[in-house]
Amino acid sequence: MTDPLLSLSGVTKAYPGVIANDQVSLTIQPGEVHALLGENGAGKSTLVKMIYGLVKPDSGEMKLNGAAFAPAEPRQARADGIAMVFQHFSLFDALNVAENIALGMENPPKMRDLARRIRDVSQTYGLPLDPSRRVGDLSAGERQRVEIIRCLLQDPKLLIMDEPTSVLTPQEVGILFETLRKLRSEGTSILYISHKLEEIRSLCDAATILRLGKNVGSCIPSDTSARDMAEMMVGSALKTPARSTRSFGDSALEVQNLTVSAPSEFGTTLRDISLTLRQGEILGIGGVAGNGQDELLSVLSGELSTSPASVQLNGHSIGHLGPNQRRGLGLLSAPEERLGHAAAPDMSLTENAMLTGAVREKLAQGGFLKWGAARGFAARIIEAFDVRTPGTENAARALSGGNLQKFVIGREVLQNPKVLVVNQPTWGVDAAAAAAIRQSLLDLAAEGAAILCISQDLDELMEISDIFAALNEGRLSPPRETTGLTVEEIGLMMGGAHGMEVAHV
């Protein structure tokens, strides 16, 4: 047995009201892909932030190559060979791709040389990037690519990856895994966080499981079923979503010949999109990130206006109405970017509940905001969706990514929408919470709501959708019933050129 690359012993970190990590110990060997598993709020992000120098442990010991390791800041961690792909992107919107990557380098090359390296590396790994594009104009999936490429350019000894495949197609995941296996063969260690347990089984050599901040066990993923790992994380039997038989009612949402120019020069123009969504029906829309998902949600939510007749809700034209007017009529939405778009980071959960719930929950009257009612609404969300937080006055940015996602989805579901449009509803959410969110969508549909679910998680679309369509280059493929569709077919529809026919099997 070789000496470990990284070892942690009795590492503890506490915050007011919560112990994020409680006497955590783990060991990572050179050339090992080590999974870090746990529910949302189990302490995974805090632990890797200590390794990366973003957070200082209260107690315990870390060693890198046998020597004491206590990075005071990420720059020191990077100098010691630690790189990290963040779940919430650590990027500056106003700068372009090359400038953002240069910020993570101590001695960046000339911008022209760096741009060439970015193009070469990103093409090699099948994640193409234009170094001159402004990050603020990129989709979430493209921002994820920036994080991955930035780390790969550092030639790290230990690469920490927090949910790196959440916005990738199966083909892109395969390419990324080939890259990670090559890095492993060259001696690079990888600490891998993901809620996609079949990925863990395929890629990882070992796994450490955290629950409520404590190390509760370890396993060899290839010898352990995904369900067993999920139940180790939760500490109880895992409930799978139950899909009840339901009938579809009248048309709830209709989009007719919708064409909308891209909101920015780097966005995606929506081209001649038509769809019909019935009461009680779930339409799943798949697509590679950056093909118009954000624009489609913005048009349906009212953030982007269009001709009145192009969008109809229960037979009434609403294309010209804004978000609050549409919410009053029963059309609600939950965007992909939870921190900054779906939720205001520095506002409390009560304030964030007010932001979208004011109309349907009657949280305002005569121009006055009813904060007591808003606090009660936030508390209902927290309880119904098991949001792990000290209370309703906690800031949104203080929540783990998965817990904030539960809050955002719960906030919309509990308003009893007639039509709900969601983008990436379970992005970065653990297996138990993902099952609960999917169940809430199925239950909502069973009550007669129409749901349009945009997702890069193909298993999710297969599990909950009645109808499937693929979004590609701003165009929507003809819808097909999900019964009989294979994940491979859907992956090809998502990743192929517009108009590609996928044969029925």
Secondary structure as the mmCIF struct_conf table of DSSP 4:
data_model
#
loop_
_struct_conf.conf_type_id
_struct_conf.id
_struct_conf.beg_label_comp_id
_struct_conf.beg_label_asym_id
_struct_conf.beg_label_seq_id
_struct_conf.end_label_comp_id
_struct_conf.end_label_asym_id
_struct_conf.end_label_seq_id
HELX_LH_PP_P HELX_LH_PP_P1 THR A 2 PRO A 4
BEND BEND1 LEU A 5 LEU A 5
STRN STRN1 LEU A 6 TYR A 15
TURN_TY1_P TURN_TY1_P1 PRO A 16 GLY A 17
STRN STRN2 VAL A 18 ILE A 28
TURN_TY1_P TURN_TY1_P2 PRO A 30 GLY A 31
STRN STRN3 VAL A 33 GLY A 38
TURN_TY1_P TURN_TY1_P3 ASN A 40 GLY A 41
BEND BEND2 ALA A 42 GLY A 43
HELX_RH_AL_P HELX_RH_AL_P1 LYS A 44 ILE A 51
TURN_TY1_P TURN_TY1_P4 TYR A 52 GLY A 53
BEND BEND3 LEU A 54 VAL A 55
BEND BEND4 ASP A 58 ASP A 58
STRN STRN4 SER A 59 LEU A 64
TURN_TY1_P TURN_TY1_P5 ASN A 65 GLY A 66
STRN STRN5 ALA A 67 ALA A 68
BEND BEND5 ALA A 72 GLU A 73
HELX_RH_AL_P HELX_RH_AL_P2 PRO A 74 ALA A 79
TURN_TY1_P TURN_TY1_P6 ASP A 80 GLY A 81
STRN STRN6 ILE A 82 VAL A 85
BEND BEND6 GLN A 87 HIS A 88
TURN_TY1_P TURN_TY1_P7 ASP A 93 ALA A 94
BEND BEND7 LEU A 95 LEU A 95
STRN STRN7 ASN A 96 ASN A 96
HELX_RH_AL_P HELX_RH_AL_P3 VAL A 97 LEU A 103
TURN_TY1_P TURN_TY1_P8 GLY A 104 GLY A 104
BEND BEND8 GLU A 106 ASN A 107
HELX_RH_AL_P HELX_RH_AL_P4 MET A 111 THR A 124
TURN_TY1_P TURN_TY1_P9 TYR A 125 GLY A 126
TURN_TY1_P TURN_TY1_P10 PRO A 131 SER A 132
BEND BEND9 ARG A 133 ARG A 133
STRN STRN8 ARG A 134 ARG A 134
HELX_RH_3T_P HELX_RH_3T_P1 VAL A 135 ASP A 137
BEND BEND10 LEU A 138 LEU A 138
HELX_RH_AL_P HELX_RH_AL_P5 ALA A 140 LEU A 152
TURN_TY1_P TURN_TY1_P11 LEU A 153 GLN A 154
BEND BEND11 LYS A 157 LYS A 157
STRN STRN9 LEU A 158 ASP A 162
BEND BEND12 GLU A 163 GLU A 163
TURN_TY1_P TURN_TY1_P12 PRO A 164 VAL A 167
HELX_RH_AL_P HELX_RH_AL_P6 PRO A 170 SER A 185
TURN_TY1_P TURN_TY1_P13 GLU A 186 GLY A 187
STRN STRN10 SER A 189 ILE A 193
BEND BEND13 HIS A 195 HIS A 195
HELX_RH_AL_P HELX_RH_AL_P7 LEU A 197 LEU A 203
BEND BEND14 ASP A 205 ASP A 205
STRN STRN11 ALA A 206 ARG A 211
TURN_TY1_P TURN_TY1_P14 LEU A 212 GLY A 213
STRN STRN12 LYS A 214 CYS A 219
HELX_RH_3T_P HELX_RH_3T_P2 PRO A 221 ASP A 223
BEND BEND15 THR A 224 THR A 224
HELX_RH_AL_P HELX_RH_AL_P8 ALA A 226 VAL A 234
TURN_TY1_P TURN_TY1_P15 GLY A 235 GLY A 235
BEND BEND16 SER A 236 SER A 236
HELX_LH_PP_P HELX_LH_PP_P2 ALA A 237 ALA A 242
BEND BEND17 ASP A 250 ASP A 250
STRN STRN13 SER A 251 VAL A 260
BEND BEND18 PRO A 263 SER A 264
TURN_TY1_P TURN_TY1_P16 GLU A 265 PHE A 266
BEND BEND19 GLY A 267 GLY A 267
STRN STRN14 LEU A 270 ARG A 278
TURN_TY1_P TURN_TY1_P17 GLN A 279 GLY A 280
STRN STRN15 ILE A 282 GLY A 286
TURN_TY1_P TURN_TY1_P18 ALA A 289 GLY A 290
BEND BEND20 ASN A 291 GLY A 292
HELX_RH_AL_P HELX_RH_AL_P9 GLN A 293 SER A 301
TURN_TY1_P TURN_TY1_P19 GLY A 302 GLY A 302
BEND BEND21 GLU A 303 LEU A 304
HELX_RH_3T_P HELX_RH_3T_P3 PRO A 308 SER A 310
STRN STRN16 VAL A 311 LEU A 313
TURN_TY1_P TURN_TY1_P20 ASN A 314 GLY A 315
STRN STRN17 HIS A 316 SER A 317
TURN_TY1_P TURN_TY1_P21 GLY A 319 HIS A 320
HELX_RH_AL_P HELX_RH_AL_P10 PRO A 323 LEU A 329
TURN_TY1_P TURN_TY1_P22 GLY A 330 GLY A 330
STRN STRN18 LEU A 331 ALA A 334
BEND BEND22 GLU A 336 GLU A 336
TURN_TY1_P TURN_TY1_P23 ARG A 338 ARG A 338
STRN STRN19 LEU A 339 LEU A 339
TURN_TY1_P TURN_TY1_P24 GLY A 340 ALA A 342
STRN STRN20 ALA A 343 ALA A 343
TURN_TY1_P TURN_TY1_P25 PRO A 345 ASP A 346
BEND BEND23 MET A 347 MET A 347
STRN STRN21 SER A 348 SER A 348
HELX_RH_AL_P HELX_RH_AL_P11 LEU A 349 GLY A 357
TURN_TY1_P TURN_TY1_P26 ALA A 358 LYS A 362
STRN STRN22 ALA A 364 GLN A 365
TURN_TY1_P TURN_TY1_P27 GLY A 366 GLY A 367
STRN STRN23 PHE A 368 LEU A 369
HELX_RH_AL_P HELX_RH_AL_P12 TRP A 371 ALA A 384
TURN_TY1_P TURN_TY1_P28 PHE A 385 ASP A 386
BEND BEND24 PRO A 390 PRO A 390
TURN_TY1_P TURN_TY1_P29 THR A 392 GLU A 393
BEND BEND25 ASN A 394 ASN A 394
STRN STRN24 ALA A 395 ALA A 395
HELX_RH_3T_P HELX_RH_3T_P4 ALA A 396 ALA A 398
BEND BEND26 LEU A 399 LEU A 399
HELX_RH_AL_P HELX_RH_AL_P13 GLY A 401 VAL A 413
TURN_TY1_P TURN_TY1_P30 LEU A 414 GLN A 415
BEND BEND27 LYS A 418 LYS A 418
STRN STRN25 VAL A 419 ASN A 423
BEND BEND28 GLN A 424 GLN A 424
TURN_TY1_P TURN_TY1_P31 PRO A 425 GLY A 428
HELX_RH_AL_P HELX_RH_AL_P14 ALA A 431 ALA A 446
TURN_TY1_P TURN_TY1_P32 GLU A 447 GLY A 448
STRN STRN26 ALA A 450 ILE A 454
BEND BEND29 GLN A 456 GLN A 456
HELX_RH_AL_P HELX_RH_AL_P15 LEU A 458 ILE A 464
BEND BEND30 ASP A 466 ASP A 466
STRN STRN27 ILE A 467 ASN A 472
TURN_TY1_P TURN_TY1_P33 GLU A 473 GLY A 474
STRN STRN28 ARG A 475 LEU A 476
HELX_LH_PP_P HELX_LH_PP_P3 SER A 477 PRO A 479
STRN STRN29 ARG A 480 GLU A 481
BEND BEND31 THR A 482 THR A 482
TURN_TY1_P TURN_TY1_P34 THR A 483 GLY A 484
HELX_RH_AL_P HELX_RH_AL_P16 VAL A 487 GLY A 495
BEND BEND32 GLY A 496 GLY A 496
HELX_LH_PP_P HELX_LH_PP_P4 ALA A 497 ALA A 497
TURN_TY1_P TURN_TY1_P35 HIS A 498 GLY A 499
#
